[in-house]
Amino acid sequence: MDKLIVIKIGGNIVDDEAKLSSFLQDFAFVSGPKILIHGGGKVATKIGESLGIESKYVDGRRITDAATIDLVTMVYAGLINKKVIAQLQSLNCNAIGVTGADGNLIPANKRPVKEIDYGFVGDVKSDKINAQNWSSLLEHGFTPVVAPITHDGNGQLLNTNADTIAQEVAKAMSGLYEVSLIYSFEKAGVLLDANDDATVISKIDPSSYQELKAEGKIFAGMIPKLDNAFAALNSGVKKVVIGKAEQLKDLINGESGTSITNS
């Protein structure tokens, strides 16, 4: 079974031109099939302000009304995605930009309204991701670069969490490839002290994860990433690593960051 690396790059790296450029140079030279998923960073908020579109958040998640779905589609799937594609092409990496709507790569449902109406936000239909369509791109020598926009199959685009997209794509591809999932962002990994990169936890398994949570040693923003990591491992993904984008080569080799394992 061929190996595939699925890498998610955090919004804070997308926001920093120098760090993004350095990361893309490292990514371009990763050998073998690979998929890159990027977040949106703060660019949409800044452009939205210039257009008179106010950004609204609940628990750190963007409320996506009709004006905002147009905004994030333009920024995530347009401006950010194509800048990344252009840089990768300059590095001889034959990247192709996609959203979940392209090739029906990531079908989703509009999130149901419960306590909060998130608007045009998508929850991925895990069982509807067509791994063969993804594999076809890879087999033809393309490196997919995925913007965090999905669709509902009825013509509506949906804003979707990039971490979740990375997890779901990795899971879907695990039947065809030996998949490693890398979450690369501004921190050195899962930290005991959120402000000290020297406190990185090198390995987390299910039992140590429960202990760390019970003792309050994992800061809240990391818990969804870890939940996604274990969900991916339980669905066939071989390896999950969380760590610093500037150390991509070492993350892939398991020499830095936090390795998430089931044993």
C-alpha positions in Angstrom: 0.0 0.0 0.0 1.4 3.4 -1.0 2.0 6.1 1.6 0.0 9.3 1.6 0.6 12.4 3.8 -2.3 14.6 4.6 -1.1 17.9 6.1 -3.2 20.7 7.6 -1.6 24.1 7.9 -2.9 26.5 10.6 -4.4 29.9 10.0 -1.6 31.7 12.0 0.9 30.4 9.5 -1.3 31.4 6.6 -1.3 34.9 8.0 2.5 35.2 8.1 3.9 35.5 4.6 7.5 34.6 5.7 6.4 31.5 7.7 4.0 30.4 4.9 6.7 30.7 2.3 9.2 28.7 4.3 6.6 26.0 5.0 5.6 25.7 1.3 9.3 25.2 0.4 9.5 22.3 2.8 6.1 21.0 1.7 7.1 21.1 -2.0 10.0 18.8 -1.4 8.0 16.2 0.5 8.2 13.1 -1.7 5.3 10.9 -2.7 1.5 11.6 -2.7 0.4 14.4 -0.5 -2.6 16.6 0.2 -2.5 20.1 1.9 -5.5 21.6 3.7 -5.3 25.2 4.7 -7.4 27.3 7.1 -8.5 30.9 6.5 -6.6 32.9 9.1 -7.5 36.5 9.6 -7.5 37.6 6.0 -11.2 37.2 5.6 -11.9 39.3 8.7 -9.7 42.1 7.4 -11.2 42.1 3.9 -14.6 41.8 5.4 -14.0 44.9 7.5 -13.1 46.8 4.3 -16.3 45.7 2.7 -18.5 46.5 5.8 -19.1 42.8 6.7 -18.8 42.3 10.4 -17.3 39.0 11.6 -19.2 37.3 14.4 -18.0 34.4 16.5 -19.4 32.1 19.1 -16.9 30.0 21.1 -14.3 30.8 18.5 -16.4 29.7 15.5 -17.4 32.0 12.8 -21.1 32.7 12.3 -21.5 32.4 8.5 -24.5 34.4 7.2 -25.2 35.0 3.5 -22.7 37.8 3.1 -20.0 35.9 5.0 -20.3 32.7 3.0 -19.6 34.9 -0.1 -16.7 36.5 1.7 -15.0 33.4 2.9 -15.5 31.6 -0.4 -13.7 34.5 -2.2 -10.9 34.7 0.3 -10.3 31.0 1.2 -11.0 29.4 -2.1 -9.8 32.3 -4.2 -7.1 34.6 -2.8 -5.5 32.4 -0.2 -5.8 29.1 -2.2 -4.4 30.6 -5.4 -1.5 32.3 -3.7 -0.5 29.0 -2.2 -0.9 27.3 -5.6 1.2 29.9 -7.3 4.0 29.5 -4.8 3.9 25.7 -5.0 4.0 25.9 -8.8 7.1 28.1 -8.6 8.7 25.3 -6.5 7.9 22.7 -9.2 5.1 21.1 -7.1 2.2 20.5 -9.4 -0.5 21.8 -7.0 -4.2 22.0 -7.9 -6.6 24.1 -5.8 -9.9 22.5 -4.8 -12.9 23.0 -2.5 -15.3 20.3 -1.4 -17.6 21.2 -4.3 -15.0 20.5 -7.0 -15.4 17.0 -8.2 -17.9 16.4 -5.4 -14.8 15.9 -3.3 -16.3 16.8 0.1 -20.1 16.6 0.4 -21.6 18.1 3.6 -24.8 19.0 5.4 -25.7 22.4 6.7 -25.3 22.3 10.4 -28.7 22.0 12.2 -29.8 24.9 14.3 -29.7 24.0 18.0 -28.8 26.5 20.7 -26.8 28.5 18.1 -27.5 29.1 14.4 -24.1 29.0 12.7 -25.6 29.9 9.3 -23.9 28.4 6.3 -21.6 26.1 8.1 -21.0 22.5 6.9 -20.6 19.2 8.7 -18.8 16.7 6.4 -20.7 13.6 5.3 -18.0 11.2 6.2 -19.5 8.2 4.3 -19.9 10.3 1.1 -16.3 11.3 0.5 -15.2 9.5 -2.8 -11.7 8.3 -2.2 -11.4 7.3 -5.8 -11.8 10.9 -7.0 -9.1 12.0 -4.7 -6.9 9.1 -5.7 -7.4 10.0 -9.4 -5.9 13.5 -8.8 -2.9 12.0 -7.0 -2.3 9.3 -9.6 -2.3 12.0 -12.3 0.6 13.7 -10.5 -1.5 16.5 -8.9 -1.0 17.7 -5.3 -4.5 18.8 -4.0 -4.5 22.0 -2.0 -7.9 22.2 -0.2 -9.7 25.4 0.8 -12.2 24.9 3.8 -15.3 25.2 1.7 -17.7 22.3 1.1 -21.2 22.0 -0.5 -24.6 20.5 0.3 -25.3 18.9 -3.1 -28.1 21.4 -3.7 -26.0 24.3 -4.9 -25.2 25.8 -1.5 -21.5 26.3 -0.4 -20.7 25.8 3.2 -17.9 27.1 5.5 -16.3 24.1 7.1 -13.6 23.6 9.8 -10.3 22.9 8.2 -9.1 20.5 11.0 -12.3 18.5 10.5 -11.7 18.4 6.7 -8.2 17.1 7.2 -9.4 14.4 9.5 -12.2 13.3 7.2 -10.1 13.2 4.1 -7.4 11.2 5.9 -10.0 8.7 7.1 -11.5 8.4 3.6 -8.1 7.8 2.0 -7.0 5.2 4.6 -8.7 2.4 2.6 -6.4 3.1 -0.4 -3.2 4.4 1.3 -1.2 4.1 4.4 -2.1 7.6 5.7 -0.2 9.9 8.0 -2.1 13.0 9.2 0.0 16.0 10.2 -1.5 19.1 12.0 1.1 21.8 11.5 0.6 25.1 13.3 2.4 27.7 15.4 3.0 25.6 18.5 5.6 22.9 19.0 3.0 20.3 19.7 0.6 19.5 22.6 2.0 21.5 25.5 1.7 21.2 29.2 2.1 25.0 29.3 0.4 26.7 26.4 3.0 29.5 26.5 6.2 27.3 26.7 7.2 25.3 23.6 9.7 23.4 25.8 6.8 21.6 27.6 5.8 19.6 24.5 4.4 16.1 25.2 6.1 13.8 22.8 3.5 11.0 22.8 -0.2 10.7 23.8 -2.2 7.5 23.8 -5.9 7.1 24.9 -5.1 6.5 28.6 -2.6 9.3 29.0 -5.1 11.6 27.1 -7.8 10.9 29.6 -5.4 11.5 32.5 -4.2 14.8 31.0 -7.8 16.0 30.5 -8.9 15.0 34.0 -5.9 16.8 35.5 -6.7 19.9 33.4 -3.2 19.8 31.8 -4.4 20.2 28.2 -5.6 23.7 27.2 -9.1 23.8 25.8 -8.1 24.8 22.2 -6.1 21.6 21.8 -8.9 19.2 22.8 -10.8 19.3 19.5 -7.6 18.6 17.6 -6.9 15.6 19.8 -10.4 14.3 19.5 -10.1 14.5 15.7 -6.7 12.7 15.9 -8.1 9.7 17.8 -11.2 9.6 15.6 -8.8 9.4 12.6 -6.7 6.6 14.2 -9.9 4.7 15.0 -10.9 4.9 11.3 -7.7 3.5 9.8 -5.3 6.4 9.7 -1.8 5.0 10.6 -0.2 8.0 12.3 -1.2 11.5 13.6 1.3 14.1 14.5 0.7 17.7 15.9 3.5 20.2 15.8 5.3 23.3 14.5 4.9 24.1 10.8 8.6 25.2 10.7 9.6 21.6 11.6 7.6 19.8 8.9 10.3 17.4 7.9 10.9 16.4 11.5 7.1 16.0 12.1 6.8 13.7 9.1 9.8 11.6 10.4 8.3 11.5 14.0 11.3 13.5 15.3 9.4 16.4 16.7 5.9 17.5 17.8 3.4 15.2 19.6 2.7 11.7 18.1 -0.8 10.5 18.8 -1.1 6.7 19.0 -3.7 4.1 19.9 -1.2 2.1 22.0 
